[in-house]
Amino acid sequence: MSGRPERVILGRVSASKQLVRRCYDAWNSGDFAELEQLLAPDVEIDATDRVMNPDRYSGVDGFRRLVAELSDVWDAWHIEAPDMVEHGDRLFVTHEVHARGKGSGVELVRTYWSVWTVHGGRVVKLSLHVERDRALAAAGLPA
């Protein structure tokens, strides 16, 4: 595990939270091959709420396209995700993105929200949100 604090209920961190934490750790270390192993082959990534290049990505090839698009814009990208709320097979995650623009060197620190759907020990869906209330609704949680 990454050493970051987890919200622990009855001394346990759920398998879904562990899986999503592994995804963030793989992303932050640049181990996209490891991350791909944590995704279902038919994973759906909904980034239509994104400000730049809103789109949907299907399957592992779609994930690779997303990574390539982000790599075209950002030299560095690190995500801290200290808060995860589990609701059924979905996890509502508040995360802070730290990025540096390619070429420009512009630093970005911004809070976003995501909803991860886990089934069969893999991520089957990920939706990315710039508005907290939309992410809560996608997770089936009250605003």
C-alpha positions as CSV (number, residue, x, y, z in Angstrom):
1,M,0.0,0.0,0.0
2,S,1.1,3.6,-0.5
3,G,1.2,4.6,3.1
4,R,-1.6,7.2,2.7
5,P,-4.2,7.2,5.4
6,E,-7.4,5.3,4.7
7,R,-10.8,5.6,6.3
8,V,-11.0,2.3,8.1
9,I,-14.2,0.7,9.1
10,L,-13.9,-2.1,11.6
11,G,-10.2,-2.3,10.9
12,R,-10.6,-3.2,7.2
13,V,-10.1,-1.5,3.9
14,S,-12.4,-2.9,1.3
15,A,-11.1,-4.8,-1.8
16,S,-12.6,-2.1,-4.0
17,K,-10.8,0.7,-2.2
18,Q,-7.6,-1.3,-2.3
19,L,-8.0,-1.8,-6.1
20,V,-8.7,1.9,-6.7
21,R,-5.7,2.9,-4.5
22,R,-3.5,0.6,-6.6
23,C,-4.8,2.3,-9.7
24,Y,-3.7,5.7,-8.4
25,D,-0.4,4.3,-7.3
26,A,0.2,2.8,-10.7
27,W,-0.8,6.1,-12.4
28,N,1.5,8.2,-10.2
29,S,4.5,5.9,-10.8
30,G,3.9,5.9,-14.5
31,D,3.2,2.1,-14.5
32,F,0.4,2.1,-17.1
33,A,1.0,-1.6,-17.9
34,E,0.1,-2.4,-14.3
35,L,-2.9,0.0,-14.4
36,E,-4.1,-1.7,-17.5
37,Q,-4.2,-5.1,-15.6
38,L,-6.5,-3.5,-13.1
39,L,-9.0,-2.4,-15.7
40,A,-11.6,-4.7,-17.3
41,P,-10.9,-5.3,-21.0
42,D,-14.1,-3.5,-21.8
43,V,-13.7,-0.6,-19.3
44,E,-15.6,2.5,-20.0
45,I,-14.1,5.9,-19.2
46,D,-16.4,8.9,-19.3
47,A,-14.5,12.1,-19.4
48,T,-17.3,14.2,-21.1
49,D,-17.4,16.5,-18.1
50,R,-13.7,17.4,-18.7
51,V,-13.0,21.0,-19.7
52,M,-10.4,20.2,-22.3
53,N,-11.1,17.4,-24.9
54,P,-14.3,16.0,-23.4
55,D,-14.7,12.4,-24.7
56,R,-15.6,8.8,-23.9
57,Y,-13.0,6.1,-24.0
58,S,-13.8,2.4,-24.5
59,G,-11.6,-0.6,-23.5
60,V,-7.9,-0.7,-22.8
61,D,-7.2,0.9,-26.2
62,G,-9.4,3.8,-25.1
63,F,-7.5,4.1,-21.9
64,R,-4.3,4.2,-23.9
65,R,-5.7,7.0,-26.0
66,L,-6.6,9.0,-22.9
67,V,-3.1,8.6,-21.5
68,A,-1.6,9.7,-24.9
69,E,-3.8,12.8,-25.0
70,L,-2.8,13.7,-21.5
71,S,0.8,13.1,-22.2
72,D,0.6,15.5,-25.2
73,V,-0.4,18.3,-22.8
74,W,1.3,17.6,-19.5
75,D,4.9,16.8,-18.6
76,A,4.1,15.7,-15.1
77,W,0.9,14.5,-13.6
78,H,0.3,13.3,-10.0
79,I,-2.9,12.6,-8.2
80,E,-3.6,12.5,-4.5
81,A,-6.9,10.8,-3.5
82,P,-7.3,10.9,0.2
83,D,-11.1,10.6,0.4
84,M,-13.0,7.6,-0.9
85,V,-16.6,6.8,-0.1
86,E,-17.9,3.4,-1.1
87,H,-21.6,3.0,-2.2
88,G,-22.4,-0.4,-3.5
89,D,-20.1,-1.3,-6.4
90,R,-19.1,2.4,-6.8
91,L,-16.5,4.6,-5.1
92,F,-16.9,8.4,-5.0
93,V,-13.4,9.8,-4.9
94,T,-12.2,13.4,-4.2
95,H,-8.8,13.8,-5.7
96,E,-6.3,16.6,-6.2
97,V,-4.4,16.8,-9.4
98,H,-0.9,18.3,-9.6
99,A,0.2,18.8,-13.2
100,R,2.9,20.7,-15.1
101,G,2.1,21.8,-18.7
102,K,4.3,20.5,-21.4
103,G,6.4,23.2,-22.9
104,S,4.8,26.0,-20.9
105,G,5.8,24.7,-17.4
106,V,2.5,26.0,-16.0
107,E,1.7,24.4,-12.7
108,L,-1.9,23.2,-12.1
109,V,-3.3,22.1,-8.7
110,R,-7.0,21.4,-8.9
111,T,-9.6,19.3,-7.1
112,Y,-11.7,17.0,-9.2
113,W,-14.1,14.1,-8.4
114,S,-14.4,10.7,-9.9
115,V,-16.7,7.7,-9.7
116,W,-15.1,4.2,-10.0
117,T,-17.3,1.1,-10.6
118,V,-15.7,-2.1,-9.6
119,H,-16.9,-5.6,-10.5
120,G,-15.1,-8.9,-10.4
121,G,-11.9,-7.4,-9.0
122,R,-11.4,-4.9,-11.9
123,V,-12.5,-1.4,-12.8
124,V,-15.4,-1.6,-15.2
125,K,-16.2,2.1,-15.4
126,L,-14.7,5.4,-14.5
127,S,-16.4,8.8,-14.7
128,L,-14.4,12.0,-14.2
129,H,-16.1,15.2,-13.0
130,V,-15.3,18.9,-12.5
131,E,-18.4,19.4,-10.4
132,R,-18.8,17.6,-7.0
133,D,-22.6,17.4,-7.2
134,R,-22.5,15.6,-10.6
135,A,-20.0,13.1,-9.2
136,L,-22.2,12.5,-6.2
137,A,-25.2,11.9,-8.4
138,A,-23.2,9.5,-10.6
139,A,-22.2,7.6,-7.5
140,G,-25.9,7.5,-6.3
141,L,-25.1,9.6,-3.2
142,P,-27.0,12.6,-1.9
143,A,-25.4,16.1,-2.6
